[in-house]
């Protein structure tokens, strides 16, 4: 409802809930990606991988228990095949090894029926045996009717790629002015928000410090808004050097494309991933959603009606579901969004002048994030 969405926006003025807040789990025994589960009208539940890696060799022997919102998941224990390798469920299965990072479908149904799996954000915890430590992550249960807006982090939420890393290290956000309120208002309109980054899973800029940075450090000074809660997806790299090499060799764009295609596949009725059509336009499972729309919606005179300082309009959430829109700061972000099925009219680049431009090879309309002067520009 409108009042509920307003309450969500107001909540983010004061930070996330204190119970199970992201980044407040203390010292952790490893690293885990957030999980997305999509519920379909026929009751089917489609989940992304439950990807968790423990430090050292303590988890190799197995016996890792999984807990959801304080209750043990009845899927049997997990084990790590080798030190630094993602854990898998120990239950006998005919599925290939990568699929063993998913609990059985029946387990998700049981958790839902018992009221332990709830719409929105759920706390997920992986516990080593004998008090050997735990790893916290979050599971987001979304309806298959939920449209998703993707935000890159470095250079999109933050002012520049390097500045984002430096700011996190010193506890300073260095954000584009107004980005937190902008994202909150997107969320309040019924969109789910997903944060996608080519950062590594572990290390100083790994997923746990990134959650803390997004949901505890990042805040608009003028409005007091923080970022809305949403899943955080990073690369599976446990080495900062490996993630940096991917960035330098442009493999990070491939990672983002593949990660988003896996999310898009959760929405597909037949479980098939979204694929680009022969003419290069992606066949988006989200549907069209009304053509040229966005925070930079162009009017008949080429002007725009919203920037970061105003309530954004990126289409009607009821018109489409799945991957609906994406914000990045580089062309490789836009290319990844397009390849994953997001319509080009809903792909936006935030440049180093804190202006939003619709991704296109043609001149596009730009709006200063503070609602300032409208200028022509190119999203490159």
C-alpha positions as CSV (number, residue, x, y, z in Angstrom):
1,X,0.0,0.0,0.0
2,X,1.0,3.6,-0.4
3,X,1.2,4.1,3.4
4,X,3.4,1.1,3.8
5,X,5.8,2.2,1.0
6,X,6.0,5.7,2.7
7,X,6.9,4.0,5.9
8,X,9.7,2.1,4.2
9,X,11.1,5.3,2.8
10,X,10.8,7.0,6.2
11,X,12.5,4.0,7.8
12,X,15.6,4.5,5.6
13,X,16.1,8.0,7.0
14,X,17.1,6.4,10.3
15,X,19.0,3.3,9.1
16,X,18.0,-0.4,8.8
17,X,16.2,-2.3,11.5
18,X,18.5,-3.2,14.5
19,X,17.5,-6.9,14.3
20,X,19.7,-8.8,11.9
21,X,20.9,-5.6,10.3
22,X,23.3,-6.1,7.4
23,X,26.9,-5.9,8.4
24,X,26.2,-6.2,12.2
25,X,27.1,-9.8,12.5
26,X,30.6,-9.2,14.1
27,X,33.6,-11.2,13.0
28,X,32.5,-13.9,10.5
29,X,34.1,-17.3,9.7
30,X,33.7,-16.7,6.0
31,X,31.8,-15.0,3.2
32,X,28.4,-15.6,1.6
33,X,26.4,-14.1,-1.2
34,X,22.8,-13.0,-0.6
35,X,20.1,-15.2,-2.0
36,X,17.1,-14.4,-4.2
37,X,14.0,-16.6,-4.2
38,X,11.2,-15.9,-6.6
39,X,7.7,-17.3,-5.8
40,X,5.5,-18.0,-8.9
41,X,1.7,-18.1,-9.0
42,X,1.7,-21.9,-9.2
43,X,3.6,-22.1,-5.9
44,X,7.0,-22.8,-7.5
45,X,10.0,-21.3,-5.7
46,X,13.1,-20.6,-7.8
47,X,16.3,-19.8,-5.9
48,X,19.7,-18.5,-6.7
49,X,22.7,-20.4,-5.3
50,X,23.3,-20.5,-1.5
51,X,27.0,-19.6,-2.1
52,X,29.1,-19.7,1.1
53,X,32.9,-20.0,1.5
54,X,34.6,-20.5,4.9
55,X,38.1,-19.4,5.8
56,X,40.7,-22.0,6.3
57,X,40.1,-25.8,6.4
58,X,37.7,-25.9,9.3
59,X,34.6,-26.5,7.2
60,X,36.0,-29.3,5.0
61,X,34.9,-32.0,7.4
62,X,31.3,-31.0,6.9
63,X,28.5,-30.6,9.5
64,X,27.7,-27.0,8.5
65,X,24.1,-26.3,9.5
66,X,22.0,-23.7,7.8
67,X,19.5,-21.4,9.7
68,X,16.8,-19.1,8.4
69,X,15.4,-16.5,10.7
70,X,16.6,-18.4,13.7
71,X,15.4,-21.8,12.8
72,X,17.5,-24.7,11.4
73,X,16.8,-25.4,7.7
74,X,15.8,-29.1,7.4
75,X,17.9,-29.7,4.3
76,X,20.7,-31.6,5.9
77,X,24.1,-30.2,6.7
78,X,26.5,-28.7,4.1
79,X,30.2,-29.4,3.6
80,X,33.0,-27.7,1.8
81,X,34.8,-30.0,-0.7
82,X,38.1,-28.2,-0.1
83,X,39.4,-25.2,1.8
84,X,38.2,-22.0,0.1
85,X,35.6,-23.9,-2.1
86,X,31.9,-23.1,-1.9
87,X,30.0,-25.4,0.4
88,X,27.4,-27.9,-1.0
89,X,24.5,-29.7,0.6
90,X,25.4,-33.2,1.7
91,X,22.0,-34.7,0.9
92,X,22.2,-37.4,-1.9
93,X,21.1,-35.9,-5.1
94,X,21.2,-36.7,-8.8
95,X,21.8,-33.0,-9.6
96,X,25.2,-31.7,-10.9
97,X,27.6,-30.3,-8.3
98,X,26.7,-26.6,-8.9
99,X,23.1,-27.3,-8.2
100,X,24.0,-28.8,-4.9
101,X,24.5,-25.3,-3.7
102,X,20.6,-25.2,-3.6
103,X,18.5,-26.9,-1.0
104,X,15.8,-29.3,-2.3
105,X,12.7,-27.6,-3.6
106,X,10.7,-29.4,-0.9
107,X,12.7,-27.7,1.8
108,X,11.8,-24.2,0.5
109,X,8.2,-25.2,0.4
110,X,8.3,-26.5,4.0
111,X,10.0,-23.3,5.1
112,X,7.3,-21.2,3.4
113,X,4.4,-23.3,4.8
114,X,5.9,-23.0,8.3
115,X,6.1,-19.2,8.1
116,X,9.9,-19.3,8.4
117,X,10.4,-18.0,4.8
118,X,8.8,-14.6,4.6
119,X,8.3,-12.1,1.9
120,X,11.2,-9.6,1.7
121,X,14.4,-9.9,3.7
122,X,15.2,-13.0,5.7
123,X,18.3,-13.7,7.8
124,X,20.4,-16.6,6.6
125,X,23.2,-18.0,8.7
126,X,25.7,-20.8,8.1
127,X,27.1,-22.3,11.3
128,X,30.2,-24.4,11.6
129,X,30.0,-27.4,14.0
130,X,31.1,-27.1,17.7
131,X,30.8,-23.4,17.8
132,X,33.4,-22.9,15.1
133,X,31.9,-19.7,13.8
134,X,29.2,-18.6,11.4
135,X,28.6,-16.6,8.2
136,X,25.6,-14.3,7.8
137,X,23.9,-13.4,4.6
138,X,20.3,-12.5,3.6
139,X,17.7,-14.2,1.6
140,X,15.1,-12.1,-0.3
141,X,11.8,-13.7,-1.2
142,X,10.1,-11.8,-4.1
143,X,6.9,-12.4,-6.0
144,X,7.3,-13.2,-9.7
145,X,5.3,-10.0,-10.2
146,X,8.1,-7.9,-8.6
147,X,10.1,-5.7,-11.0
148,X,13.8,-5.3,-10.1
149,X,16.0,-2.2,-10.5
150,X,19.7,-3.0,-10.6
151,X,22.3,-0.6,-9.2
152,X,26.0,-0.9,-9.7
153,X,28.0,0.4,-6.7
154,X,31.4,1.9,-7.5
155,X,30.9,5.0,-9.7
156,X,27.1,4.7,-9.6
157,X,26.3,4.9,-5.9
158,X,29.7,6.4,-5.2
159,X,31.2,9.3,-7.1
160,X,33.8,7.2,-8.9
161,X,35.2,3.7,-9.0
162,X,38.3,4.2,-7.0
163,X,36.7,6.8,-4.6
164,X,34.2,4.1,-3.6
165,X,36.9,1.8,-2.4
166,X,38.9,4.5,-0.6
167,X,35.7,5.9,1.0
168,X,34.8,2.5,2.3
169,X,38.3,2.0,3.8
170,X,38.1,5.2,5.8
171,X,34.4,5.1,6.6
172,X,33.4,7.9,4.3
173,X,30.7,7.4,1.7
174,X,31.7,9.8,-1.1
175,X,28.2,9.4,-2.7
176,X,26.6,11.1,-5.6
177,X,24.4,13.7,-3.9
178,X,20.8,12.5,-3.6
179,X,21.5,8.9,-4.7
180,X,20.1,7.4,-1.4
181,X,16.8,9.3,-1.5
182,X,16.5,8.5,-5.2
183,X,16.9,4.8,-4.6
184,X,14.5,4.9,-1.7
185,X,11.8,6.6,-3.9
186,X,12.4,3.9,-6.5
187,X,11.9,1.3,-3.9
188,X,8.8,3.0,-2.5
189,X,7.1,2.8,-5.9
190,X,7.1,-1.0,-5.7
191,X,10.4,-1.9,-7.2
192,X,12.9,-4.3,-5.6
193,X,16.4,-3.0,-5.5
194,X,19.5,-5.2,-6.2
195,X,23.1,-4.1,-5.8
196,X,25.5,-5.7,-8.2
197,X,29.3,-5.2,-8.0
198,X,32.5,-6.7,-9.5
199,X,34.0,-6.5,-6.0
200,X,35.5,-9.7,-4.6
201,X,33.6,-11.9,-2.1
202,X,36.3,-11.5,0.5
203,X,38.9,-8.9,1.5
204,X,38.7,-5.2,2.6
205,X,36.1,-4.5,-0.1
206,X,34.4,-7.9,0.1
207,X,30.7,-8.5,0.5
208,X,30.5,-8.0,4.3
209,X,32.3,-4.6,4.3
210,X,30.2,-3.7,1.2
211,X,27.0,-4.4,3.1
212,X,28.2,-2.3,6.0
213,X,29.2,0.5,3.6
214,X,25.8,0.4,1.7
215,X,23.5,0.1,4.6
216,X,25.3,1.8,7.6
217,X,27.8,4.3,6.2
218,X,26.0,5.6,3.0
219,X,23.6,8.4,3.8
220,X,22.5,11.6,2.0
221,X,23.7,14.4,4.3
222,X,21.0,16.8,3.2
223,X,18.0,14.5,3.5
224,X,19.2,11.9,6.0
225,X,18.1,9.0,3.7
226,X,20.0,5.8,3.6
227,X,19.9,3.2,0.8
228,X,17.0,0.8,0.7
229,X,17.7,-2.8,1.7
230,X,18.3,-5.3,-1.1
231,X,20.4,-8.2,-2.1
232,X,24.1,-7.6,-2.6
233,X,25.8,-9.7,-5.3
234,X,29.6,-9.7,-5.8
235,X,32.0,-11.9,-7.8
236,X,32.8,-15.3,-6.2
237,X,36.5,-14.3,-6.0
238,X,38.1,-14.8,-2.7
239,X,41.1,-12.8,-3.9
240,X,41.1,-9.1,-4.4
241,X,43.9,-9.5,-7.0
242,X,41.7,-11.8,-9.1
243,X,38.8,-9.4,-9.0
244,X,41.1,-6.5,-10.0
245,X,42.5,-8.6,-12.9
246,X,38.9,-9.2,-14.1
247,X,38.3,-5.4,-14.0
248,X,41.5,-4.7,-16.0
249,X,40.7,-7.4,-18.6
250,X,37.0,-6.4,-18.9
251,X,35.9,-9.8,-17.6
252,X,33.8,-8.0,-14.9
253,X,31.2,-7.1,-17.5
254,X,30.9,-10.8,-18.4
255,X,30.4,-11.6,-14.7
256,X,27.6,-9.0,-14.4
257,X,25.9,-10.3,-17.5
258,X,26.0,-13.9,-16.3
259,X,24.9,-13.0,-12.7
260,X,21.9,-11.0,-14.0
261,X,20.9,-13.7,-16.4
262,X,20.8,-16.1,-13.5
263,X,18.5,-13.7,-11.6
264,X,16.3,-13.3,-14.8
265,X,16.0,-17.0,-15.1
266,X,14.4,-17.2,-11.7
267,X,11.5,-15.2,-13.1
268,X,11.1,-17.2,-16.3
269,X,7.9,-19.4,-16.2
270,X,9.7,-22.3,-17.8
271,X,13.0,-21.8,-16.0
272,X,14.8,-20.8,-19.2
273,X,17.3,-17.9,-19.0
274,X,16.7,-14.7,-20.9
275,X,18.5,-14.6,-24.2
276,X,19.3,-11.8,-26.7
277,X,17.4,-11.9,-30.0
278,X,19.2,-12.1,-33.3
279,X,19.0,-8.3,-33.9
280,X,20.8,-7.6,-30.7
281,X,17.7,-6.5,-28.7
282,X,17.3,-8.5,-25.5
283,X,14.1,-10.5,-25.1
284,X,13.2,-9.2,-21.7
285,X,10.9,-11.4,-19.6
286,X,9.9,-8.2,-17.8
287,X,7.9,-7.0,-20.8
288,X,7.9,-3.5,-22.4
289,X,6.5,-1.5,-19.6
290,X,5.4,1.5,-21.7
291,X,8.4,2.3,-23.9
292,X,10.6,5.3,-23.3
293,X,10.4,5.9,-19.6
294,X,12.8,6.7,-16.8
295,X,14.0,9.2,-14.3
296,X,15.0,11.2,-17.3
297,X,11.6,10.7,-19.1
298,X,11.7,12.9,-22.1
299,X,8.7,15.2,-22.8
300,X,7.7,16.6,-26.2
301,X,10.3,19.4,-25.9
302,X,13.1,17.1,-24.9
303,X,13.1,18.2,-21.3
304,X,13.0,15.9,-18.3
305,X,10.8,15.9,-15.3
306,X,12.9,14.2,-12.6
307,X,16.4,13.9,-11.3
308,X,17.9,12.5,-8.1
309,X,16.2,15.4,-6.2
310,X,12.7,14.4,-7.3
311,X,10.6,11.3,-7.3
312,X,11.8,9.2,-10.2
313,X,9.5,7.6,-12.7
314,X,10.9,4.6,-14.6
315,X,7.6,3.0,-15.7
316,X,4.7,1.3,-14.0
317,X,5.8,-1.6,-11.7
318,X,2.6,-3.4,-12.5
319,X,3.4,-3.4,-16.2
320,X,6.3,-5.8,-16.0
321,X,8.3,-8.0,-13.6
322,X,11.8,-9.4,-13.4
323,X,14.8,-7.3,-14.4
324,X,13.2,-4.0,-15.2
325,X,15.8,-1.2,-15.1
326,X,19.5,-0.7,-14.5
327,X,21.8,2.1,-13.4
328,X,25.6,2.0,-14.0
329,X,28.5,4.3,-14.7
330,X,30.2,2.6,-17.6
331,X,29.1,1.2,-21.0
332,X,30.1,-2.3,-19.8
333,X,27.4,-2.0,-17.1
334,X,24.8,-1.0,-19.7
335,X,25.9,-3.8,-22.1
336,X,25.6,-6.3,-19.3
337,X,22.1,-5.1,-18.4
338,X,21.0,-5.2,-22.0
339,X,22.4,-8.7,-22.5
340,X,20.5,-9.9,-19.4
341,X,17.2,-8.7,-20.9
342,X,16.7,-5.1,-19.7
343,X,15.2,-2.8,-22.4
344,X,17.7,-0.1,-23.5
345,X,15.0,2.6,-22.7
346,X,15.4,1.6,-19.0
347,X,19.2,1.5,-18.8
348,X,20.8,4.6,-17.4
349,X,24.4,5.9,-16.9
350,X,25.3,8.1,-14.0
351,X,28.4,10.1,-15.1
352,X,31.1,11.8,-13.1
353,X,29.1,15.1,-13.1
354,X,26.4,13.3,-11.2
355,X,24.0,13.4,-14.1
356,X,21.8,10.6,-15.4
357,X,21.7,9.9,-19.1
358,X,19.7,7.2,-20.8
359,X,22.1,4.7,-22.4
360,X,22.2,5.2,-26.2
361,X,24.6,5.9,-29.0
362,X,22.5,8.9,-29.8
363,X,22.6,12.2,-27.9
364,X,20.6,11.7,-24.7
365,X,19.0,13.9,-22.1
366,X,20.9,14.5,-18.9
367,X,19.6,15.6,-15.5
368,X,21.8,16.8,-12.7
369,X,21.3,14.6,-9.7
370,X,20.2,17.7,-7.6
371,X,17.5,18.6,-10.1
372,X,19.6,21.2,-11.9
373,X,20.0,22.3,-15.5
374,X,19.0,19.9,-18.3
375,X,21.8,19.3,-20.8
376,X,22.3,17.2,-23.9
377,X,24.8,14.4,-23.5
378,X,25.9,10.9,-24.6
379,X,26.0,7.9,-22.4
380,X,29.5,6.5,-23.0
